[in-house]
Amino acid sequence: MNVTILSHYRSGIYWLKAILKENIPKFHLYPEDNFAHLEVSRNPGVDKAILLVRDGRDCMVSSYACNIQRAENDPKWSEGKKWQGMSFKETVKWRYREILNKKKEVMNTLNPVEYWARYNGDWLKDTTIKKLIVRYEDLCTDQITEVGRIRKFYGLPETTIGVIPTSKSCSFEYRPIEGVYTPRQPGNWKNLFDDEDNNYFWEIAGKVMEKLGYEK
C-alpha cells in the first residue's frame, strides 16, 4: 500500500515509516525517501496523505543537535558550513533556506522559524489532498491509538489489536546531548529557547502552532 507522508525536517518521518512498516500491510512510502519533505509546490498528485507535524521549536533543537553530532562524527562534512561556530540563538534567525521560483531563481531566503511556519502553513491551507494530521508528540505518548487512526484513514480495520509499537533505535537516531537534546522527548526546546527566542518564534509561527494544537 502506497502511503504519502508530508513532513518538515526533523519531524519524525523515518520513525513513523518504521512504525507503519510493522502495522500497514505491504507498506510503501510514496514518493521514495529522498522526496519525503515535499513542499506544496512539489505536490505528489495523490488523493490523501499524512501530515506529520512536530512542535516547531523542537524541530529546531533537533536540527541543531543533529548538526553538532554529525560534525563530530564526520568533520569533513561540516567543513565550510556557515553555521559552524554559531550559537543556537544565532541559528534560529539565520536566513539560509532559499525559496526558488519555477525558473530556479532565488525569490527569497527564510530562517528556520519562517520556513517551518511556511511549510506547515501551506499544507494546512492546501485543499488538493485529503490529509490526516499526526503529531509527533502523540506518537510518543500513544502510538497504538495513532496507528489505529492511520489505518482507518487508509480504509483498513481501525482495530488496535495486534498493533506492534516501534521504539527501537533507527540508524538515523542521534545520541542524547545533556542539557540540550533527548531523542523522542517532547519539550527539548525548553533547554535552549529563552523568552526572547520563544516570543520571536511565536510572533512568526504562532498561528500555525495554534492550528496544530500547540501552546506557547
MODELLER restraints for C-alpha pairs under 7 A, 6 or more apart:
rsr = mdl.restraints
at = mdl.atoms
rsr.add(forms.Gaussian(group=physical.xy_distance, feature=features.Distance(at['CA:1:A'], at['CA:25:A']), mean=6.70, stdev=0.5))
rsr.add(forms.Gaussian(group=physical.xy_distance, feature=features.Distance(at['CA:1:A'], at['CA:26:A']), mean=5.31, stdev=0.5))
rsr.add(forms.Gaussian(group=physical.xy_distance, feature=features.Distance(at['CA:1:A'], at['CA:27:A']), mean=4.86, stdev=0.5))
rsr.add(forms.Gaussian(group=physical.xy_distance, feature=features.Distance(at['CA:1:A'], at['CA:28:A']), mean=5.72, stdev=0.5))
rsr.add(forms.Gaussian(group=physical.xy_distance, feature=features.Distance(at['CA:2:A'], at['CA:27:A']), mean=6.24, stdev=0.5))
rsr.add(forms.Gaussian(group=physical.xy_distance, feature=features.Distance(at['CA:2:A'], at['CA:28:A']), mean=4.83, stdev=0.5))
rsr.add(forms.Gaussian(group=physical.xy_distance, feature=features.Distance(at['CA:2:A'], at['CA:29:A']), mean=5.78, stdev=0.5))
rsr.add(forms.Gaussian(group=physical.xy_distance, feature=features.Distance(at['CA:2:A'], at['CA:30:A']), mean=5.61, stdev=0.5))
rsr.add(forms.Gaussian(group=physical.xy_distance, feature=features.Distance(at['CA:3:A'], at['CA:27:A']), mean=7.00, stdev=0.5))
rsr.add(forms.Gaussian(group=physical.xy_distance, feature=features.Distance(at['CA:3:A'], at['CA:28:A']), mean=6.08, stdev=0.5))
rsr.add(forms.Gaussian(group=physical.xy_distance, feature=features.Distance(at['CA:3:A'], at['CA:29:A']), mean=5.09, stdev=0.5))
rsr.add(forms.Gaussian(group=physical.xy_distance, feature=features.Distance(at['CA:3:A'], at['CA:30:A']), mean=5.61, stdev=0.5))
rsr.add(forms.Gaussian(group=physical.xy_distance, feature=features.Distance(at['CA:3:A'], at['CA:49:A']), mean=6.75, stdev=0.5))
rsr.add(forms.Gaussian(group=physical.xy_distance, feature=features.Distance(at['CA:4:A'], at['CA:29:A']), mean=5.91, stdev=0.5))
rsr.add(forms.Gaussian(group=physical.xy_distance, feature=features.Distance(at['CA:4:A'], at['CA:30:A']), mean=5.02, stdev=0.5))
rsr.add(forms.Gaussian(group=physical.xy_distance, feature=features.Distance(at['CA:4:A'], at['CA:31:A']), mean=6.67, stdev=0.5))
rsr.add(forms.Gaussian(group=physical.xy_distance, feature=features.Distance(at['CA:4:A'], at['CA:49:A']), mean=4.85, stdev=0.5))
rsr.add(forms.Gaussian(group=physical.xy_distance, feature=features.Distance(at['CA:4:A'], at['CA:50:A']), mean=6.21, stdev=0.5))
rsr.add(forms.Gaussian(group=physical.xy_distance, feature=features.Distance(at['CA:5:A'], at['CA:36:A']), mean=6.69, stdev=0.5))
rsr.add(forms.Gaussian(group=physical.xy_distance, feature=features.Distance(at['CA:5:A'], at['CA:49:A']), mean=5.74, stdev=0.5))
rsr.add(forms.Gaussian(group=physical.xy_distance, feature=features.Distance(at['CA:5:A'], at['CA:50:A']), mean=4.75, stdev=0.5))
rsr.add(forms.Gaussian(group=physical.xy_distance, feature=features.Distance(at['CA:5:A'], at['CA:51:A']), mean=6.00, stdev=0.5))
rsr.add(forms.Gaussian(group=physical.xy_distance, feature=features.Distance(at['CA:5:A'], at['CA:52:A']), mean=6.66, stdev=0.5))
rsr.add(forms.Gaussian(group=physical.xy_distance, feature=features.Distance(at['CA:6:A'], at['CA:36:A']), mean=6.51, stdev=0.5))
rsr.add(forms.Gaussian(group=physical.xy_distance, feature=features.Distance(at['CA:6:A'], at['CA:37:A']), mean=6.01, stdev=0.5))
rsr.add(forms.Gaussian(group=physical.xy_distance, feature=features.Distance(at['CA:6:A'], at['CA:38:A']), mean=6.01, stdev=0.5))
rsr.add(forms.Gaussian(group=physical.xy_distance, feature=features.Distance(at['CA:6:A'], at['CA:49:A']), mean=6.90, stdev=0.5))
rsr.add(forms.Gaussian(group=physical.xy_distance, feature=features.Distance(at['CA:6:A'], at['CA:50:A']), mean=6.02, stdev=0.5))
rsr.add(forms.Gaussian(group=physical.xy_distance, feature=features.Distance(at['CA:6:A'], at['CA:51:A']), mean=4.80, stdev=0.5))
rsr.add(forms.Gaussian(group=physical.xy_distance, feature=features.Distance(at['CA:6:A'], at['CA:52:A']), mean=6.02, stdev=0.5))
rsr.add(forms.Gaussian(group=physical.xy_distance, feature=features.Distance(at['CA:7:A'], at['CA:13:A']), mean=6.63, stdev=0.5))
rsr.add(forms.Gaussian(group=physical.xy_distance, feature=features.Distance(at['CA:7:A'], at['CA:37:A']), mean=5.35, stdev=0.5))
rsr.add(forms.Gaussian(group=physical.xy_distance, feature=features.Distance(at['CA:7:A'], at['CA:51:A']), mean=6.07, stdev=0.5))
rsr.add(forms.Gaussian(group=physical.xy_distance, feature=features.Distance(at['CA:7:A'], at['CA:52:A']), mean=5.07, stdev=0.5))
rsr.add(forms.Gaussian(group=physical.xy_distance, feature=features.Distance(at['CA:7:A'], at['CA:53:A']), mean=6.27, stdev=0.5))
rsr.add(forms.Gaussian(group=physical.xy_distance, feature=features.Distance(at['CA:8:A'], at['CA:37:A']), mean=5.80, stdev=0.5))
rsr.add(forms.Gaussian(group=physical.xy_distance, feature=features.Distance(at['CA:8:A'], at['CA:116:A']), mean=6.88, stdev=0.5))
rsr.add(forms.Gaussian(group=physical.xy_distance, feature=features.Distance(at['CA:8:A'], at['CA:119:A']), mean=6.79, stdev=0.5))
rsr.add(forms.Gaussian(group=physical.xy_distance, feature=features.Distance(at['CA:9:A'], at['CA:37:A']), mean=6.67, stdev=0.5))
rsr.add(forms.Gaussian(group=physical.xy_distance, feature=features.Distance(at['CA:10:A'], at['CA:59:A']), mean=5.33, stdev=0.5))
rsr.add(forms.Gaussian(group=physical.xy_distance, feature=features.Distance(at['CA:10:A'], at['CA:62:A']), mean=6.39, stdev=0.5))
rsr.add(forms.Gaussian(group=physical.xy_distance, feature=features.Distance(at['CA:10:A'], at['CA:63:A']), mean=6.41, stdev=0.5))
rsr.add(forms.Gaussian(group=physical.xy_distance, feature=features.Distance(at['CA:11:A'], at['CA:52:A']), mean=6.78, stdev=0.5))
rsr.add(forms.Gaussian(group=physical.xy_distance, feature=features.Distance(at['CA:11:A'], at['CA:53:A']), mean=5.89, stdev=0.5))
rsr.add(forms.Gaussian(group=physical.xy_distance, feature=features.Distance(at['CA:11:A'], at['CA:54:A']), mean=5.22, stdev=0.5))
rsr.add(forms.Gaussian(group=physical.xy_distance, feature=features.Distance(at['CA:11:A'], at['CA:59:A']), mean=6.22, stdev=0.5))
rsr.add(forms.Gaussian(group=physical.xy_distance, feature=features.Distance(at['CA:11:A'], at['CA:136:A']), mean=6.70, stdev=0.5))
rsr.add(forms.Gaussian(group=physical.xy_distance, feature=features.Distance(at['CA:12:A'], at['CA:136:A']), mean=6.57, stdev=0.5))
rsr.add(forms.Gaussian(group=physical.xy_distance, feature=features.Distance(at['CA:18:A'], at['CA:166:A']), mean=6.94, stdev=0.5))
rsr.add(forms.Gaussian(group=physical.xy_distance, feature=features.Distance(at['CA:19:A'], at['CA:165:A']), mean=6.86, stdev=0.5))
rsr.add(forms.Gaussian(group=physical.xy_distance, feature=features.Distance(at['CA:19:A'], at['CA:166:A']), mean=5.32, stdev=0.5))
rsr.add(forms.Gaussian(group=physical.xy_distance, feature=features.Distance(at['CA:20:A'], at['CA:27:A']), mean=6.74, stdev=0.5))
rsr.add(forms.Gaussian(group=physical.xy_distance, feature=features.Distance(at['CA:21:A'], at['CA:27:A']), mean=5.55, stdev=0.5))
rsr.add(forms.Gaussian(group=physical.xy_distance, feature=features.Distance(at['CA:22:A'], at['CA:164:A']), mean=6.33, stdev=0.5))
rsr.add(forms.Gaussian(group=physical.xy_distance, feature=features.Distance(at['CA:23:A'], at['CA:163:A']), mean=6.17, stdev=0.5))
rsr.add(forms.Gaussian(group=physical.xy_distance, feature=features.Distance(at['CA:23:A'], at['CA:164:A']), mean=6.51, stdev=0.5))
rsr.add(forms.Gaussian(group=physical.xy_distance, feature=features.Distance(at['CA:39:A'], at['CA:119:A']), mean=6.44, stdev=0.5))
rsr.add(forms.Gaussian(group=physical.xy_distance, feature=features.Distance(at['CA:40:A'], at['CA:122:A']), mean=6.45, stdev=0.5))
rsr.add(forms.Gaussian(group=physical.xy_distance, feature=features.Distance(at['CA:40:A'], at['CA:123:A']), mean=6.26, stdev=0.5))
rsr.add(forms.Gaussian(group=physical.xy_distance, feature=features.Distance(at['CA:46:A'], at['CA:129:A']), mean=6.68, stdev=0.5))
rsr.add(forms.Gaussian(group=physical.xy_distance, feature=features.Distance(at['CA:47:A'], at['CA:129:A']), mean=5.24, stdev=0.5))
rsr.add(forms.Gaussian(group=physical.xy_distance, feature=features.Distance(at['CA:47:A'], at['CA:130:A']), mean=6.22, stdev=0.5))
rsr.add(forms.Gaussian(group=physical.xy_distance, feature=features.Distance(at['CA:48:A'], at['CA:129:A']), mean=5.13, stdev=0.5))
rsr.add(forms.Gaussian(group=physical.xy_distance, feature=features.Distance(at['CA:48:A'], at['CA:130:A']), mean=4.49, stdev=0.5))
rsr.add(forms.Gaussian(group=physical.xy_distance, feature=features.Distance(at['CA:48:A'], at['CA:131:A']), mean=5.61, stdev=0.5))
rsr.add(forms.Gaussian(group=physical.xy_distance, feature=features.Distance(at['CA:49:A'], at['CA:129:A']), mean=6.79, stdev=0.5))
rsr.add(forms.Gaussian(group=physical.xy_distance, feature=features.Distance(at['CA:49:A'], at['CA:130:A']), mean=6.42, stdev=0.5))
rsr.add(forms.Gaussian(group=physical.xy_distance, feature=features.Distance(at['CA:49:A'], at['CA:131:A']), mean=5.01, stdev=0.5))
rsr.add(forms.Gaussian(group=physical.xy_distance, feature=features.Distance(at['CA:49:A'], at['CA:132:A']), mean=6.52, stdev=0.5))
rsr.add(forms.Gaussian(group=physical.xy_distance, feature=features.Distance(at['CA:50:A'], at['CA:131:A']), mean=5.50, stdev=0.5))
rsr.add(forms.Gaussian(group=physical.xy_distance, feature=features.Distance(at['CA:50:A'], at['CA:132:A']), mean=4.86, stdev=0.5))
rsr.add(forms.Gaussian(group=physical.xy_distance, feature=features.Distance(at['CA:50:A'], at['CA:133:A']), mean=6.01, stdev=0.5))
rsr.add(forms.Gaussian(group=physical.xy_distance, feature=features.Distance(at['CA:50:A'], at['CA:134:A']), mean=6.79, stdev=0.5))
rsr.add(forms.Gaussian(group=physical.xy_distance, feature=features.Distance(at['CA:51:A'], at['CA:131:A']), mean=6.14, stdev=0.5))
rsr.add(forms.Gaussian(group=physical.xy_distance, feature=features.Distance(at['CA:51:A'], at['CA:132:A']), mean=5.90, stdev=0.5))
rsr.add(forms.Gaussian(group=physical.xy_distance, feature=features.Distance(at['CA:51:A'], at['CA:133:A']), mean=4.78, stdev=0.5))
rsr.add(forms.Gaussian(group=physical.xy_distance, feature=features.Distance(at['CA:51:A'], at['CA:134:A']), mean=6.11, stdev=0.5))
rsr.add(forms.Gaussian(group=physical.xy_distance, feature=features.Distance(at['CA:52:A'], at['CA:133:A']), mean=6.01, stdev=0.5))
rsr.add(forms.Gaussian(group=physical.xy_distance, feature=features.Distance(at['CA:52:A'], at['CA:134:A']), mean=4.90, stdev=0.5))
rsr.add(forms.Gaussian(group=physical.xy_distance, feature=features.Distance(at['CA:52:A'], at['CA:135:A']), mean=5.83, stdev=0.5))
rsr.add(forms.Gaussian(group=physical.xy_distance, feature=features.Distance(at['CA:52:A'], at['CA:136:A']), mean=6.85, stdev=0.5))
rsr.add(forms.Gaussian(group=physical.xy_distance, feature=features.Distance(at['CA:53:A'], at['CA:134:A']), mean=6.29, stdev=0.5))
rsr.add(forms.Gaussian(group=physical.xy_distance, feature=features.Distance(at['CA:53:A'], at['CA:135:A']), mean=4.95, stdev=0.5))
rsr.add(forms.Gaussian(group=physical.xy_distance, feature=features.Distance(at['CA:53:A'], at['CA:136:A']), mean=6.01, stdev=0.5))
rsr.add(forms.Gaussian(group=physical.xy_distance, feature=features.Distance(at['CA:54:A'], at['CA:135:A']), mean=5.80, stdev=0.5))
rsr.add(forms.Gaussian(group=physical.xy_distance, feature=features.Distance(at['CA:54:A'], at['CA:136:A']), mean=5.13, stdev=0.5))
rsr.add(forms.Gaussian(group=physical.xy_distance, feature=features.Distance(at['CA:54:A'], at['CA:137:A']), mean=6.84, stdev=0.5))
rsr.add(forms.Gaussian(group=physical.xy_distance, feature=features.Distance(at['CA:55:A'], at['CA:214:A']), mean=6.90, stdev=0.5))
rsr.add(forms.Gaussian(group=physical.xy_distance, feature=features.Distance(at['CA:56:A'], at['CA:116:A']), mean=6.44, stdev=0.5))
rsr.add(forms.Gaussian(group=physical.xy_distance, feature=features.Distance(at['CA:57:A'], at['CA:189:A']), mean=5.42, stdev=0.5))
rsr.add(forms.Gaussian(group=physical.xy_distance, feature=features.Distance(at['CA:58:A'], at['CA:187:A']), mean=6.49, stdev=0.5))
rsr.add(forms.Gaussian(group=physical.xy_distance, feature=features.Distance(at['CA:58:A'], at['CA:188:A']), mean=5.79, stdev=0.5))
rsr.add(forms.Gaussian(group=physical.xy_distance, feature=features.Distance(at['CA:58:A'], at['CA:189:A']), mean=5.01, stdev=0.5))
rsr.add(forms.Gaussian(group=physical.xy_distance, feature=features.Distance(at['CA:61:A'], at['CA:188:A']), mean=6.80, stdev=0.5))
rsr.add(forms.Gaussian(group=physical.xy_distance, feature=features.Distance(at['CA:61:A'], at['CA:189:A']), mean=5.91, stdev=0.5))
rsr.add(forms.Gaussian(group=physical.xy_distance, feature=features.Distance(at['CA:62:A'], at['CA:181:A']), mean=6.89, stdev=0.5))
rsr.add(forms.Gaussian(group=physical.xy_distance, feature=features.Distance(at['CA:65:A'], at['CA:181:A']), mean=6.58, stdev=0.5))
rsr.add(forms.Gaussian(group=physical.xy_distance, feature=features.Distance(at['CA:66:A'], at['CA:174:A']), mean=6.74, stdev=0.5))
rsr.add(forms.Gaussian(group=physical.xy_distance, feature=features.Distance(at['CA:71:A'], at['CA:77:A']), mean=6.40, stdev=0.5))
rsr.add(forms.Gaussian(group=physical.xy_distance, feature=features.Distance(at['CA:71:A'], at['CA:78:A']), mean=5.29, stdev=0.5))
rsr.add(forms.Gaussian(group=physical.xy_distance, feature=features.Distance(at['CA:83:A'], at['CA:91:A']), mean=6.94, stdev=0.5))
rsr.add(forms.Gaussian(group=physical.xy_distance, feature=features.Distance(at['CA:92:A'], at['CA:111:A']), mean=6.62, stdev=0.5))
rsr.add(forms.Gaussian(group=physical.xy_distance, feature=features.Distance(at['CA:92:A'], at['CA:112:A']), mean=5.91, stdev=0.5))
rsr.add(forms.Gaussian(group=physical.xy_distance, feature=features.Distance(at['CA:92:A'], at['CA:113:A']), mean=6.62, stdev=0.5))
rsr.add(forms.Gaussian(group=physical.xy_distance, feature=features.Distance(at['CA:93:A'], at['CA:111:A']), mean=5.33, stdev=0.5))
rsr.add(forms.Gaussian(group=physical.xy_distance, feature=features.Distance(at['CA:93:A'], at['CA:112:A']), mean=6.93, stdev=0.5))
rsr.add(forms.Gaussian(group=physical.xy_distance, feature=features.Distance(at['CA:94:A'], at['CA:111:A']), mean=5.10, stdev=0.5))
rsr.add(forms.Gaussian(group=physical.xy_distance, feature=features.Distance(at['CA:95:A'], at['CA:109:A']), mean=5.64, stdev=0.5))
rsr.add(forms.Gaussian(group=physical.xy_distance, feature=features.Distance(at['CA:95:A'], at['CA:110:A']), mean=4.78, stdev=0.5))
rsr.add(forms.Gaussian(group=physical.xy_distance, feature=features.Distance(at['CA:95:A'], at['CA:111:A']), mean=3.98, stdev=0.5))
rsr.add(forms.Gaussian(group=physical.xy_distance, feature=features.Distance(at['CA:96:A'], at['CA:109:A']), mean=6.06, stdev=0.5))
rsr.add(forms.Gaussian(group=physical.xy_distance, feature=features.Distance(at['CA:96:A'], at['CA:110:A']), mean=6.11, stdev=0.5))
rsr.add(forms.Gaussian(group=physical.xy_distance, feature=features.Distance(at['CA:96:A'], at['CA:111:A']), mean=5.91, stdev=0.5))
rsr.add(forms.Gaussian(group=physical.xy_distance, feature=features.Distance(at['CA:97:A'], at['CA:109:A']), mean=5.22, stdev=0.5))
rsr.add(forms.Gaussian(group=physical.xy_distance, feature=features.Distance(at['CA:97:A'], at['CA:110:A']), mean=5.04, stdev=0.5))
rsr.add(forms.Gaussian(group=physical.xy_distance, feature=features.Distance(at['CA:97:A'], at['CA:111:A']), mean=6.29, stdev=0.5))
rsr.add(forms.Gaussian(group=physical.xy_distance, feature=features.Distance(at['CA:98:A'], at['CA:106:A']), mean=6.12, stdev=0.5))
rsr.add(forms.Gaussian(group=physical.xy_distance, feature=features.Distance(at['CA:98:A'], at['CA:108:A']), mean=5.97, stdev=0.5))
rsr.add(forms.Gaussian(group=physical.xy_distance, feature=features.Distance(at['CA:98:A'], at['CA:109:A']), mean=4.50, stdev=0.5))
rsr.add(forms.Gaussian(group=physical.xy_distance, feature=features.Distance(at['CA:98:A'], at['CA:110:A']), mean=6.61, stdev=0.5))
rsr.add(forms.Gaussian(group=physical.xy_distance, feature=features.Distance(at['CA:99:A'], at['CA:106:A']), mean=5.69, stdev=0.5))
rsr.add(forms.Gaussian(group=physical.xy_distance, feature=features.Distance(at['CA:99:A'], at['CA:107:A']), mean=5.59, stdev=0.5))
rsr.add(forms.Gaussian(group=physical.xy_distance, feature=features.Distance(at['CA:99:A'], at['CA:108:A']), mean=5.13, stdev=0.5))
rsr.add(forms.Gaussian(group=physical.xy_distance, feature=features.Distance(at['CA:99:A'], at['CA:109:A']), mean=5.87, stdev=0.5))
rsr.add(forms.Gaussian(group=physical.xy_distance, feature=features.Distance(at['CA:100:A'], at['CA:106:A']), mean=4.51, stdev=0.5))
rsr.add(forms.Gaussian(group=physical.xy_distance, feature=features.Distance(at['CA:100:A'], at['CA:107:A']), mean=5.44, stdev=0.5))
rsr.add(forms.Gaussian(group=physical.xy_distance, feature=features.Distance(at['CA:101:A'], at['CA:107:A']), mean=6.39, stdev=0.5))
rsr.add(forms.Gaussian(group=physical.xy_distance, feature=features.Distance(at['CA:113:A'], at['CA:201:A']), mean=6.17, stdev=0.5))
rsr.add(forms.Gaussian(group=physical.xy_distance, feature=features.Distance(at['CA:113:A'], at['CA:204:A']), mean=6.99, stdev=0.5))
rsr.add(forms.Gaussian(group=physical.xy_distance, feature=features.Distance(at['CA:113:A'], at['CA:205:A']), mean=6.77, stdev=0.5))
rsr.add(forms.Gaussian(group=physical.xy_distance, feature=features.Distance(at['CA:114:A'], at['CA:204:A']), mean=6.54, stdev=0.5))
rsr.add(forms.Gaussian(group=physical.xy_distance, feature=features.Distance(at['CA:117:A'], at['CA:205:A']), mean=5.01, stdev=0.5))
rsr.add(forms.Gaussian(group=physical.xy_distance, feature=features.Distance(at['CA:117:A'], at['CA:208:A']), mean=6.29, stdev=0.5))
rsr.add(forms.Gaussian(group=physical.xy_distance, feature=features.Distance(at['CA:121:A'], at['CA:208:A']), mean=5.87, stdev=0.5))
rsr.add(forms.Gaussian(group=physical.xy_distance, feature=features.Distance(at['CA:137:A'], at['CA:186:A']), mean=6.12, stdev=0.5))
rsr.add(forms.Gaussian(group=physical.xy_distance, feature=features.Distance(at['CA:139:A'], at['CA:146:A']), mean=6.35, stdev=0.5))
rsr.add(forms.Gaussian(group=physical.xy_distance, feature=features.Distance(at['CA:140:A'], at['CA:184:A']), mean=6.73, stdev=0.5))
rsr.add(forms.Gaussian(group=physical.xy_distance, feature=features.Distance(at['CA:143:A'], at['CA:165:A']), mean=6.52, stdev=0.5))
rsr.add(forms.Gaussian(group=physical.xy_distance, feature=features.Distance(at['CA:144:A'], at['CA:160:A']), mean=6.20, stdev=0.5))
rsr.add(forms.Gaussian(group=physical.xy_distance, feature=features.Distance(at['CA:144:A'], at['CA:163:A']), mean=6.25, stdev=0.5))
rsr.add(forms.Gaussian(group=physical.xy_distance, feature=features.Distance(at['CA:144:A'], at['CA:165:A']), mean=6.65, stdev=0.5))
rsr.add(forms.Gaussian(group=physical.xy_distance, feature=features.Distance(at['CA:145:A'], at['CA:160:A']), mean=6.82, stdev=0.5))
rsr.add(forms.Gaussian(group=physical.xy_distance, feature=features.Distance(at['CA:148:A'], at['CA:158:A']), mean=4.96, stdev=0.5))
rsr.add(forms.Gaussian(group=physical.xy_distance, feature=features.Distance(at['CA:148:A'], at['CA:159:A']), mean=6.13, stdev=0.5))
rsr.add(forms.Gaussian(group=physical.xy_distance, feature=features.Distance(at['CA:148:A'], at['CA:160:A']), mean=5.41, stdev=0.5))
rsr.add(forms.Gaussian(group=physical.xy_distance, feature=features.Distance(at['CA:149:A'], at['CA:158:A']), mean=6.67, stdev=0.5))
rsr.add(forms.Gaussian(group=physical.xy_distance, feature=features.Distance(at['CA:151:A'], at['CA:157:A']), mean=6.41, stdev=0.5))
rsr.add(forms.Gaussian(group=physical.xy_distance, feature=features.Distance(at['CA:151:A'], at['CA:158:A']), mean=5.58, stdev=0.5))
rsr.add(forms.Gaussian(group=physical.xy_distance, feature=features.Distance(at['CA:152:A'], at['CA:158:A']), mean=4.78, stdev=0.5))
rsr.add(forms.Gaussian(group=physical.xy_distance, feature=features.Distance(at['CA:176:A'], at['CA:182:A']), mean=4.64, stdev=0.5))
rsr.add(forms.Gaussian(group=physical.xy_distance, feature=features.Distance(at['CA:176:A'], at['CA:183:A']), mean=6.19, stdev=0.5))
rsr.add(forms.Gaussian(group=physical.xy_distance, feature=features.Distance(at['CA:179:A'], at['CA:191:A']), mean=6.19, stdev=0.5))
rsr.add(forms.Gaussian(group=physical.xy_distance, feature=features.Distance(at['CA:180:A'], at['CA:188:A']), mean=6.76, stdev=0.5))
rsr.add(forms.Gaussian(group=physical.xy_distance, feature=features.Distance(at['CA:180:A'], at['CA:191:A']), mean=5.54, stdev=0.5))
rsr.add(forms.Gaussian(group=physical.xy_distance, feature=features.Distance(at['CA:180:A'], at['CA:192:A']), mean=6.69, stdev=0.5))
rsr.add(forms.Gaussian(group=physical.xy_distance, feature=features.Distance(at['CA:181:A'], at['CA:188:A']), mean=5.71, stdev=0.5))
rsr.add(forms.Gaussian(group=physical.xy_distance, feature=features.Distance(at['CA:182:A'], at['CA:188:A']), mean=6.85, stdev=0.5))
